[in-house]
Amino acid sequence: MMKVLIVDDEQHVRESVELSIDWSKYDITEIFMAEDGAEALGIVRREDPELIICDMSMPRMDGIAFLEALREEGWNAQVIVLSGYQEFRYARATLLANGVDYLLKPFKISDLDKTVSRAVESIIESKQNESEEWRKNHQVHEANTLLNEQKMVTYLQSEAANHEGVRQLLSEAGFPLEGFYVLLFLPRNGAAVIDRYFMGDETLFQFSVRNIIRDILKPLAHYYFFRIDSFLCILTQGDVSAAEMEYYRRKLEESWLAAIKIETFSGFSKQKYSYTDILAGVKEAKKEILKSNVLGGHQMLVDQRKILTFMDKELLVLEALKKQDKEYLEELIHSFVKELRERGYLSLKELQHYSIEINLLIMRISRQLEQEHHIEPLSLWLSDLDEWEKALTHIFWLMIESEGENLSSLRSIHAIRHYIESHLNENINLTFLADKFYFSPQYISKKFKETYDTTIMNYLTRLRMDKAKSLLSHSDLSILEISQIVGYEDDNYFGKVFRKHAGESPSQYRKKRQER
């Protein structure tokens, strides 16, 4: 979307220019008008229009003075000069102000339209170059950020903590070496959010997380962010009390939930730390997180005498694995999770106990089945019971799939492809497909790549973009409507994906196809 400013001391000329051009086909959505250079300069400073159509002979501030002011202040708008005076000094002023053309009054509408078209093409090309430069700089910045995160974790978790390395990282970032709080956040539904709202793009998810941290903690003097294990860790320093830090902690949780749908458990110690004892702060924060109720709400009075264990289902699980009965395995796990929910209260520490128990069970069953492959255990920091249930289900499914494939499993991979092709408007992700077709995400990802030489998400994106191109070329549907038809709830995100795939925005693509 772009803006245009029309500058002329005659109202009928301004209105004539406005009505002569179909601005929508150039993705120009806002039109501003001024009757002299002085008024126009104020609009430029406030609105920063990409295109300016300007008369030369005006009262107060004429076209030459206005264009010189644009150049001196560094504005990059494309300029089209309209004038009844055929003088070289006006043409020279146009060129100095980054102008694209010079039209004499009275002008033909067709000539103005062609000039606007050239100007818009130049604007788009310039934006694409700027976007590419920003993308490259952003990639370098992200790579450096990730490298520093890895360094920080390595320094903190090495056998003998490398305090000098930690000091150097904090100093390079301009962060104080003492007197800071340690805040710890544990994302609960991260896998589901990345799949559903970020199309599996974890990098974009982390970028969004950092942006929210920056916005919320802006009032503080300093903050430093890094990821450690499954946690988001934030060091904060400023003239604030522990009670004020509690406010920022809750504000971050609320903002993440509202903006990117991520739920978190959090904790922090009320004391301040120095760079040599960050791990002590992390440990104290983890203690608070471990008390969190996985089932939501506060602790409830429940009958804790009934001891639940998954180990007594060992024979049933073993038999289901031998029969390759995925549905029954899913039923066994679901019934156990249902019993956990009925307790009303389940701390994260208790859930970890069940995870440890089940990991031991998986090792025992693997030995009984004489499986040689390695199965990744349940993460001890899974804190959402739905994700915990899915992760456990997928582990057992993977144990079945690792025993070998058959014709029916290969047919299922073809069925998955057919389903994707027939349901582009739905919220399709790897976890969804795994649940629907009774395969682990790892198996689907691996076999789809082997069968079709592309990943599921790349295949899905290509189909969606191909359909979007067809609709842009052969329909009058709005871009919002098209984005929803091809499975994107957010048309802005759709626009980013389309530009990455096609090299131009949806509106630019439509305009070029309709001109042919």
ZAFI-972702 format. One record per residue (C-alpha): residue number from 1; residue in three letters; x, y, z. Coordinates in pm, whole numbers, plus 50000, padded with zeros to 5 digits. Example, Ala and Ser with C-alpha at 12.3 -4.5 7.8 and 13.67 -1.06 7.14 Angstrom:
! residues 2
(atom 1,'ala',(51230,49550,50780)) (atom 2,'ser',(51367,49894,50714)) 
***
This chain:
! residues 516
(atom 1,'met',(50000,50000,50000)) (atom 2,'met',(50128,50344,49903)) (atom 3,'lys',(50044,50712,49944)) (atom 4,'val',(50035,50993,49687)) (atom 5,'leu',(50050,51370,49741)) (atom 6,'ile',(49904,51606,49478)) (atom 7,'val',(50035,51964,49502)) (atom 8,'asp',(49879,52244,49294)) (atom 9,'asp',(49739,52588,49377)) (atom 10,'glu',(49435,52527,49156)) (atom 11,'gln',(49169,52307,49314)) (atom 12,'his',(49024,52188,48982)) (atom 13,'val',(49368,52065,48873)) (atom 14,'arg',(49413,51872,49199)) (atom 15,'glu',(49069,51713,49161)) (atom 16,'ser',(49131,51639,48793)) (atom 17,'val',(49453,51451,48875)) (atom 18,'glu',(49279,51258,49153)) (atom 19,'leu',(48989,51151,48928)) (atom 20,'ser',(49199,51076,48619)) (atom 21,'ile',(49391,50779,48761)) (atom 22,'asp',(49269,50443,48889)) (atom 23,'trp',(49489,50453,49197)) (atom 24,'ser',(49377,50113,49330)) (atom 25,'lys',(49550,49928,49046)) (atom 26,'tyr',(49877,50076,49167)) (atom 27,'asp',(49805,49975,49527)) (atom 28,'ile',(49779,50345,49622)) (atom 29,'thr',(49524,50369,49903)) (atom 30,'glu',(49574,50721,50045)) (atom 31,'ile',(49561,51049,49853)) (atom 32,'phe',(49666,51381,50008)) (atom 33,'met',(49638,51730,49859)) (atom 34,'ala',(49814,52062,49916)) (atom 35,'glu',(49778,52402,49747)) (atom 36,'asp',(50141,52513,49785)) (atom 37,'gly',(50487,52385,49874)) (atom 38,'ala',(50473,52490,50237)) (atom 39,'glu',(50156,52292,50305)) (atom 40,'ala',(50295,52001,50102)) (atom 41,'leu',(50616,51991,50302)) (atom 42,'gly',(50416,51956,50624)) (atom 43,'ile',(50224,51662,50476)) (atom 44,'val',(50547,51497,50361)) (atom 45,'arg',(50694,51523,50711)) (atom 46,'arg',(50379,51374,50862)) (atom 47,'glu',(50276,51108,50606)) (atom 48,'asp',(50595,51030,50406)) (atom 49,'pro',(50418,50967,50071)) (atom 50,'glu',(50597,50750,49815)) (atom 51,'leu',(50476,50953,49514)) (atom 52,'ile',(50438,51330,49473)) (atom 53,'ile',(50268,51501,49176)) (atom 54,'cys',(50365,51866,49191)) (atom 55,'asp',(50296,52197,49013)) (atom 56,'met',(50583,52446,48974)) (atom 57,'ser',(50418,52787,48988)) (atom 58,'met',(50256,52828,49335)) (atom 59,'pro',(50227,53104,49599)) (atom 60,'arg',(50416,53106,49929)) (atom 61,'met',(50654,52820,49837)) (atom 62,'asp',(50684,52735,49468)) (atom 63,'gly',(50775,52400,49317)) (atom 64,'ile',(51150,52468,49297)) (atom 65,'ala',(51174,52563,49665)) (atom 66,'phe',(50960,52263,49763)) (atom 67,'leu',(51169,52015,49562)) (atom 68,'glu',(51493,52162,49700)) (atom 69,'ala',(51354,52123,50054)) (atom 70,'leu',(51273,51759,49979)) (atom 71,'arg',(51629,51698,49862)) (atom 72,'glu',(51788,51880,50159)) (atom 73,'glu',(51577,51690,50414)) (atom 74,'gly',(51651,51358,50246)) (atom 75,'trp',(51300,51248,50142)) (atom 76,'asn',(51300,50971,49882)) (atom 77,'ala',(50960,51017,49721)) (atom 78,'gln',(50929,50982,49346)) (atom 79,'val',(50823,51317,49190)) (atom 80,'ile',(50620,51397,48879)) (atom 81,'val',(50625,51765,48785)) (atom 82,'leu',(50326,51931,48615)) (atom 83,'ser',(50377,52278,48475)) (atom 84,'gly',(50266,52519,48209)) (atom 85,'tyr',(50615,52659,48177)) (atom 86,'gln',(50861,52478,47955)) (atom 87,'glu',(51182,52589,48123)) (atom 88,'phe',(51501,52395,48184)) (atom 89,'arg',(51532,52509,48546)) (atom 90,'tyr',(51208,52327,48630)) (atom 91,'ala',(51324,52006,48463)) (atom 92,'arg',(51656,52033,48647)) (atom 93,'ala',(51476,52075,48980)) (atom 94,'thr',(51273,51764,48904)) (atom 95,'leu',(51585,51557,48843)) (atom 96,'leu',(51751,51685,49159)) (atom 97,'ala',(51445,51586,49359)) (atom 98,'asn',(51446,51229,49228)) (atom 99,'gly',(51172,51309,48976)) (atom 100,'val',(51070,51063,48712)) (atom 101,'asp',(50907,51288,48456)) (atom 102,'tyr',(50800,51636,48358)) (atom 103,'leu',(50457,51695,48201)) (atom 104,'leu',(50335,52019,48047)) (atom 105,'lys',(49984,52146,48110)) (atom 106,'pro',(49746,52066,47961)) (atom 107,'phe',(49851,51701,47974)) (atom 108,'lys',(49685,51388,47838)) (atom 109,'ile',(49540,51149,48094)) (atom 110,'ser',(49709,50858,47916)) (atom 111,'asp',(50048,51031,47948)) (atom 112,'leu',(49992,51092,48320)) (atom 113,'asp',(49885,50732,48372)) (atom 114,'lys',(50200,50603,48197)) (atom 115,'thr',(50414,50836,48408)) (atom 116,'val',(50247,50720,48730)) (atom 117,'ser',(50302,50360,48620)) (atom 118,'arg',(50677,50420,48568)) (atom 119,'ala',(50701,50595,48903)) (atom 120,'val',(50527,50310,49086)) (atom 121,'glu',(50756,50053,48921)) (atom 122,'ser',(51055,50254,49039)) (atom 123,'ile',(50912,50274,49393)) (atom 124,'ile',(50849,49898,49403)) (atom 125,'glu',(51198,49819,49277)) (atom 126,'ser',(51349,50050,49539)) (atom 127,'lys',(51143,49888,49817)) (atom 128,'gln',(51243,49541,49704)) (atom 129,'asn',(51610,49641,49714)) (atom 130,'glu',(51564,49789,50061)) (atom 131,'ser',(51375,49478,50172)) (atom 132,'glu',(51650,49251,50043)) (atom 133,'glu',(51914,49459,50220)) (atom 134,'trp',(51711,49449,50541)) (atom 135,'arg',(51666,49073,50503)) (atom 136,'lys',(52039,49018,50469)) (atom 137,'asn',(52117,49241,50766)) (atom 138,'his',(51844,49068,50966)) (atom 139,'gln',(51988,48725,50884)) (atom 140,'val',(52331,48834,51001)) (atom 141,'his',(52182,48980,51320)) (atom 142,'glu',(51980,48663,51387)) (atom 143,'ala',(52286,48446,51328)) (atom 144,'asn',(52491,48656,51572)) (atom 145,'thr',(52209,48646,51827)) (atom 146,'leu',(52183,48268,51802)) (atom 147,'leu',(52561,48231,51829)) (atom 148,'asn',(52571,48446,52143)) (atom 149,'glu',(52283,48244,52293)) (atom 150,'gln',(52474,47922,52229)) (atom 151,'lys',(52787,48074,52380)) (atom 152,'met',(52597,48185,52692)) (atom 153,'val',(52445,47840,52747)) (atom 154,'thr',(52783,47672,52689)) (atom 155,'tyr',(52953,47906,52936)) (atom 156,'leu',(52685,47852,53201)) (atom 157,'gln',(52649,47476,53165)) (atom 158,'ser',(53012,47373,53122)) (atom 159,'glu',(53156,47154,53398)) (atom 160,'ala',(53319,47457,53552)) (atom 161,'ala',(53110,47762,53463)) (atom 162,'asn',(53303,47999,53237)) (atom 163,'his',(53237,48323,53426)) (atom 164,'glu',(53482,48517,53211)) (atom 165,'gly',(53292,48419,52897)) (atom 166,'val',(52963,48526,53057)) (atom 167,'arg',(53117,48857,53164)) (atom 168,'gln',(53243,48923,52812)) (atom 169,'leu',(52903,48854,52651)) (atom 170,'leu',(52718,49081,52895)) (atom 171,'ser',(52979,49355,52861)) (atom 172,'glu',(52960,49346,52480)) (atom 173,'ala',(52583,49391,52507)) (atom 174,'gly',(52625,49684,52748)) (atom 175,'phe',(52450,49492,53027)) (atom 176,'pro',(52556,49550,53392)) (atom 177,'leu',(52746,49269,53559)) (atom 178,'glu',(52555,49279,53889)) (atom 179,'gly',(52233,49392,54051)) (atom 180,'phe',(51991,49224,53810)) (atom 181,'tyr',(51691,48994,53840)) (atom 182,'val',(51663,48655,53667)) (atom 183,'leu',(51323,48585,53509)) (atom 184,'leu',(51247,48243,53365)) (atom 185,'phe',(50958,48150,53133)) (atom 186,'leu',(50860,47801,53022)) (atom 187,'pro',(50652,47795,52699)) (atom 188,'arg',(50375,47540,52740)) (atom 189,'asn',(50207,47507,52400)) (atom 190,'gly',(50501,47611,52185)) (atom 191,'ala',(50482,47323,51937)) (atom 192,'ala',(50113,47382,51867)) (atom 193,'val',(50159,47759,51828)) (atom 194,'ile',(50454,47725,51590)) (atom 195,'asp',(50262,47471,51381)) (atom 196,'arg',(49934,47661,51368)) (atom 197,'tyr',(50023,48030,51366)) (atom 198,'phe',(50380,48030,51227)) (atom 199,'met',(50345,47747,50970)) (atom 200,'gly',(50625,47555,51140)) (atom 201,'asp',(50868,47850,51120)) (atom 202,'glu',(51040,47851,51460)) (atom 203,'thr',(51269,48137,51356)) (atom 204,'leu',(50972,48366,51296)) (atom 205,'phe',(50824,48258,51629)) (atom 206,'gln',(51143,48347,51816)) (atom 207,'phe',(51157,48680,51633)) (atom 208,'ser',(50805,48758,51756)) (atom 209,'val',(50898,48656,52111)) (atom 210,'arg',(51195,48895,52109)) (atom 211,'asn',(50989,49181,51968)) (atom 212,'ile',(50739,49153,52253)) (atom 213,'ile',(51020,49142,52509)) (atom 214,'arg',(51165,49459,52358)) (atom 215,'asp',(50830,49642,52365)) (atom 216,'ile',(50736,49543,52721)) (atom 217,'leu',(51078,49597,52881)) (atom 218,'lys',(51149,49926,52703)) (atom 219,'pro',(51097,50131,53023)) (atom 220,'leu',(51374,49939,53203)) (atom 221,'ala',(51734,50051,53191)) (atom 222,'his',(51869,49716,53067)) (atom 223,'tyr',(51763,49364,52978)) (atom 224,'tyr',(51939,49061,52829)) (atom 225,'phe',(51758,48765,52671)) (atom 226,'phe',(51870,48412,52590)) (atom 227,'arg',(51721,48062,52570)) (atom 228,'ile',(51848,47787,52794)) (atom 229,'asp',(51716,47431,52756)) (atom 230,'ser',(51339,47467,52718)) (atom 231,'phe',(51328,47809,52886)) (atom 232,'leu',(51326,48175,52791)) (atom 233,'cys',(51560,48354,53032)) (atom 234,'ile',(51560,48732,53079)) (atom 235,'leu',(51806,48925,53292)) (atom 236,'thr',(51665,49267,53388)) (atom 237,'gln',(51836,49558,53556)) (atom 238,'gly',(51701,49896,53655)) (atom 239,'asp',(51584,50105,53946)) (atom 240,'val',(51286,49878,54011)) (atom 241,'ser',(51167,49673,54307)) (atom 242,'ala',(51080,49305,54311)) (atom 243,'ala',(50711,49404,54314)) (atom 244,'glu',(50761,49610,53997)) (atom 245,'met',(50942,49318,53834)) (atom 246,'glu',(50638,49105,53918)) (atom 247,'tyr',(50433,49350,53709)) (atom 248,'tyr',(50669,49310,53411)) (atom 249,'arg',(50662,48932,53446)) (atom 250,'arg',(50281,48924,53427)) (atom 251,'lys',(50282,49179,53146)) (atom 252,'leu',(50511,48960,52936)) (atom 253,'glu',(50294,48653,52996)) (atom 254,'glu',(49976,48844,52904)) (atom 255,'ser',(50135,48999,52593)) (atom 256,'trp',(50270,48669,52460)) (atom 257,'leu',(49930,48509,52509)) (atom 258,'ala',(49742,48795,52341)) (atom 259,'ala',(49981,48849,52049)) (atom 260,'ile',(50108,48501,51958)) (atom 261,'lys',(49884,48269,52167)) (atom 262,'ile',(50175,48128,52366)) (atom 263,'glu',(50105,48014,52724)) (atom 264,'thr',(50386,48015,52980)) (atom 265,'phe',(50477,47923,53335)) (atom 266,'ser',(50719,48165,53493)) (atom 267,'gly',(50927,48221,53802)) (atom 268,'phe',(51189,48450,53948)) (atom 269,'ser',(51371,48494,54275)) (atom 270,'lys',(51312,48823,54457)) (atom 271,'gln',(51684,48876,54512)) (atom 272,'lys',(51933,49027,54267)) (atom 273,'tyr',(52226,48846,54111)) (atom 274,'ser',(52566,48905,53955)) (atom 275,'tyr',(52715,48751,53642)) (atom 276,'thr',(52886,48479,53848)) (atom 277,'asp',(52562,48334,53991)) (atom 278,'ile',(52312,48345,53703)) (atom 279,'leu',(52259,47968,53736)) (atom 280,'ala',(52158,48015,54099)) (atom 281,'gly',(51888,48254,53982)) (atom 282,'val',(51775,48007,53715)) (atom 283,'lys',(51757,47731,53977)) (atom 284,'glu',(51542,47942,54211)) (atom 285,'ala',(51309,48036,53925)) (atom 286,'lys',(51272,47670,53825)) (atom 287,'lys',(51161,47582,54178)) (atom 288,'glu',(50871,47823,54144)) (atom 289,'ile',(50780,47690,53799)) (atom 290,'leu',(50778,47330,53925)) (atom 291,'lys',(50496,47420,54166)) (atom 292,'ser',(50270,47536,53879)) (atom 293,'asn',(49943,47352,53827)) (atom 294,'val',(49954,47190,53483)) (atom 295,'leu',(49574,47164,53487)) (atom 296,'gly',(49530,47539,53531)) (atom 297,'gly',(49408,47747,53822)) (atom 298,'his',(49527,47722,54179)) (atom 299,'gln',(49589,47419,54396)) (atom 300,'met',(49271,47231,54484)) (atom 301,'leu',(49191,46994,54768)) (atom 302,'val',(49190,46648,54609)) (atom 303,'asp',(49218,46295,54733)) (atom 304,'gln',(49588,46227,54680)) (atom 305,'arg',(49571,45876,54829)) (atom 306,'lys',(49501,45719,54491)) (atom 307,'ile',(49839,45655,54333)) (atom 308,'leu',(49835,45662,53953)) (atom 309,'thr',(50099,45481,53754)) (atom 310,'phe',(50141,45402,53386)) (atom 311,'met',(50376,45111,53461)) (atom 312,'asp',(50082,44877,53533)) (atom 313,'lys',(49984,44912,53164)) (atom 314,'glu',(50313,44761,53049)) (atom 315,'leu',(50165,44431,52924)) (atom 316,'leu',(49882,44610,52742)) (atom 317,'val',(50125,44851,52577)) (atom 318,'leu',(50359,44568,52478)) (atom 319,'glu',(50077,44368,52322)) (atom 320,'ala',(49948,44672,52131)) (atom 321,'leu',(50297,44741,51997)) (atom 322,'lys',(50335,44383,51879)) (atom 323,'lys',(49997,44399,51702)) (atom 324,'gln',(50083,44749,51567)) (atom 325,'asp',(49752,44870,51706)) (atom 326,'lys',(49795,45248,51711)) (atom 327,'glu',(49433,45323,51797)) (atom 328,'tyr',(49443,45108,52110)) (atom 329,'leu',(49770,45268,52219)) (atom 330,'glu',(49611,45609,52175)) (atom 331,'glu',(49315,45493,52385)) (atom 332,'leu',(49540,45365,52666)) (atom 333,'ile',(49728,45695,52685)) (atom 334,'his',(49413,45904,52663)) (atom 335,'ser',(49244,45713,52947)) (atom 336,'phe',(49552,45767,53168)) (atom 337,'val',(49558,46140,53090)) (atom 338,'lys',(49188,46157,53170)) (atom 339,'glu',(49257,46011,53515)) (atom 340,'leu',(49527,46274,53568)) (atom 341,'arg',(49283,46551,53477)) (atom 342,'glu',(49020,46419,53716)) (atom 343,'arg',(49257,46478,54008)) (atom 344,'gly',(49198,46852,53968)) (atom 345,'tyr',(49555,46941,54055)) (atom 346,'leu',(49879,46825,53895)) (atom 347,'ser',(50201,47011,53957)) (atom 348,'leu',(50469,47023,53690)) (atom 349,'lys',(50697,46839,53933)) (atom 350,'glu',(50442,46555,53952)) (atom 351,'leu',(50411,46544,53573)) (atom 352,'gln',(50789,46513,53554)) (atom 353,'his',(50764,46209,53781)) (atom 354,'tyr',(50525,46046,53531)) (atom 355,'ser',(50755,46140,53241)) (atom 356,'ile',(51051,45972,53413)) (atom 357,'glu',(50839,45664,53484)) (atom 358,'ile',(50726,45639,53122)) (atom 359,'asn',(51079,45690,52987)) (atom 360,'leu',(51189,45392,53197)) (atom 361,'leu',(50894,45193,53060)) (atom 362,'ile',(50992,45280,52702)) (atom 363,'met',(51346,45154,52766)) (atom 364,'arg',(51213,44826,52915)) (atom 365,'ile',(50974,44766,52624)) (atom 366,'ser',(51242,44849,52365)) (atom 367,'arg',(51466,44582,52515)) (atom 368,'gln',(51180,44328,52514)) (atom 369,'leu',(51108,44402,52148)) (atom 370,'glu',(51483,44394,52077)) (atom 371,'gln',(51468,44730,51903)) (atom 372,'glu',(51810,44868,51818)) (atom 373,'his',(51712,45219,51714)) (atom 374,'his',(51719,45508,51958)) (atom 375,'ile',(51386,45656,52071)) (atom 376,'glu',(51395,46013,52201)) (atom 377,'pro',(51248,46016,52555)) (atom 378,'leu',(50970,46242,52675)) (atom 379,'ser',(51102,46588,52762)) (atom 380,'leu',(51087,46655,53135)) (atom 381,'trp',(50978,47012,53068)) (atom 382,'leu',(50661,46936,52874)) (atom 383,'ser',(50412,47139,53077)) (atom 384,'asp',(50093,47124,52868)) (atom 385,'leu',(49901,46802,52921)) (atom 386,'asp',(49766,46799,52564)) (atom 387,'glu',(50118,46826,52423)) (atom 388,'trp',(50239,46568,52676)) (atom 389,'glu',(49970,46324,52559)) (atom 390,'lys',(50052,46379,52191)) (atom 391,'ala',(50425,46344,52249)) (atom 392,'leu',(50380,46012,52431)) (atom 393,'thr',(50139,45883,52164)) (atom 394,'his',(50384,45972,51888)) (atom 395,'ile',(50670,45795,52068)) (atom 396,'phe',(50479,45467,52073)) (atom 397,'trp',(50368,45514,51712)) (atom 398,'leu',(50732,45572,51615)) (atom 399,'met',(50826,45245,51786)) (atom 400,'ile',(50576,45066,51559)) (atom 401,'glu',(50690,45249,51244)) (atom 402,'ser',(51055,45175,51308)) (atom 403,'glu',(50982,44804,51278)) (atom 404,'gly',(50939,44847,50904)) (atom 405,'glu',(50692,44976,50653)) (atom 406,'asn',(50429,44793,50455)) (atom 407,'leu',(50213,44865,50153)) (atom 408,'ser',(49936,45019,50365)) (atom 409,'ser',(50176,45272,50520)) (atom 410,'leu',(50298,45378,50176)) (atom 411,'arg',(49937,45414,50062)) (atom 412,'ser',(49881,45635,50365)) (atom 413,'ile',(50159,45869,50253)) (atom 414,'his',(49982,45902,49918)) (atom 415,'ala',(49656,45962,50106)) (atom 416,'ile',(49823,46240,50305)) (atom 417,'arg',(49929,46408,49982)) (atom 418,'his',(49575,46380,49844)) (atom 419,'tyr',(49432,46523,50166)) (atom 420,'ile',(49665,46823,50150)) (atom 421,'glu',(49565,46892,49789)) (atom 422,'ser',(49194,46877,49878)) (atom 423,'his',(49202,47086,50197)) (atom 424,'leu',(49426,47387,50125)) (atom 425,'asn',(49193,47620,50314)) (atom 426,'glu',(49226,47424,50639)) (atom 427,'asn',(49479,47469,50917)) (atom 428,'ile',(49711,47187,50810)) (atom 429,'asn',(50031,47116,51000)) (atom 430,'leu',(50248,46816,51076)) (atom 431,'thr',(50090,46745,51415)) (atom 432,'phe',(49740,46760,51267)) (atom 433,'leu',(49834,46513,50991)) (atom 434,'ala',(50000,46284,51243)) (atom 435,'asp',(49685,46267,51456)) (atom 436,'lys',(49455,46223,51158)) (atom 437,'phe',(49650,45944,50986)) (atom 438,'tyr',(49789,45770,51295)) (atom 439,'phe',(50156,45822,51220)) (atom 440,'ser',(50424,45997,51421)) (atom 441,'pro',(50528,46340,51286)) (atom 442,'gln',(50882,46208,51241)) (atom 443,'tyr',(50762,45920,51022)) (atom 444,'ile',(50536,46136,50806)) (atom 445,'ser',(50809,46396,50757)) (atom 446,'lys',(51069,46134,50667)) (atom 447,'lys',(50851,45924,50433)) (atom 448,'phe',(50693,46223,50257)) (atom 449,'lys',(51040,46361,50181)) (atom 450,'glu',(51159,46022,50056)) (atom 451,'thr',(50849,45972,49838)) (atom 452,'tyr',(50806,46321,49689)) (atom 453,'asp',(51152,46478,49736)) (atom 454,'thr',(51012,46776,49927)) (atom 455,'thr',(50897,46854,50278)) (atom 456,'ile',(50529,46861,50366)) (atom 457,'met',(50533,47232,50451)) (atom 458,'asn',(50715,47323,50128)) (atom 459,'tyr',(50467,47116,49928)) (atom 460,'leu',(50170,47273,50106)) (atom 461,'thr',(50308,47626,50060)) (atom 462,'arg',(50373,47568,49688)) (atom 463,'leu',(50017,47443,49632)) (atom 464,'arg',(49873,47738,49823)) (atom 465,'met',(50084,47989,49631)) (atom 466,'asp',(49992,47831,49296)) (atom 467,'lys',(49623,47855,49382)) (atom 468,'ala',(49667,48212,49504)) (atom 469,'lys',(49837,48307,49176)) (atom 470,'ser',(49546,48161,48980)) (atom 471,'leu',(49289,48349,49187)) (atom 472,'leu',(49484,48674,49160)) (atom 473,'ser',(49502,48637,48783)) (atom 474,'his',(49149,48519,48709)) (atom 475,'ser',(48920,48655,48982)) (atom 476,'asp',(48812,48981,49141)) (atom 477,'leu',(48833,48841,49492)) (atom 478,'ser',(49007,49065,49746)) (atom 479,'ile',(49351,48969,49875)) (atom 480,'leu',(49198,48901,50218)) (atom 481,'glu',(48945,48662,50064)) (atom 482,'ile',(49215,48486,49864)) (atom 483,'ser',(49438,48449,50171)) (atom 484,'gln',(49154,48279,50358)) (atom 485,'ile',(49070,48051,50064)) (atom 486,'val',(49428,47920,50061)) (atom 487,'gly',(49446,47868,50437)) (atom 488,'tyr',(49591,48189,50585)) (atom 489,'glu',(49390,48364,50857)) (atom 490,'asp',(49618,48670,50850)) (atom 491,'asp',(49642,48841,50509)) (atom 492,'asn',(49959,49025,50619)) (atom 493,'tyr',(50133,48693,50686)) (atom 494,'phe',(49996,48561,50355)) (atom 495,'gly',(50150,48864,50182)) (atom 496,'lys',(50492,48791,50335)) (atom 497,'val',(50480,48426,50229)) (atom 498,'phe',(50363,48521,49878)) (atom 499,'arg',(50640,48780,49835)) (atom 500,'lys',(50899,48526,49950)) (atom 501,'his',(50763,48272,49699)) (atom 502,'ala',(50687,48498,49400)) (atom 503,'gly',(50931,48784,49453)) (atom 504,'glu',(50652,49045,49463)) (atom 505,'ser',(50341,49130,49662)) (atom 506,'pro',(50000,48982,49572)) (atom 507,'ser',(49876,49321,49446)) (atom 508,'gln',(50184,49366,49226)) (atom 509,'tyr',(50141,49015,49085)) (atom 510,'arg',(49772,49083,49008)) (atom 511,'lys',(49846,49416,48843)) (atom 512,'lys',(50107,49269,48607)) (atom 513,'arg',(49882,48978,48506)) (atom 514,'gln',(49583,49202,48440)) (atom 515,'glu',(49791,49431,48218)) (atom 516,'arg',(49876,49145,47981)) 
***
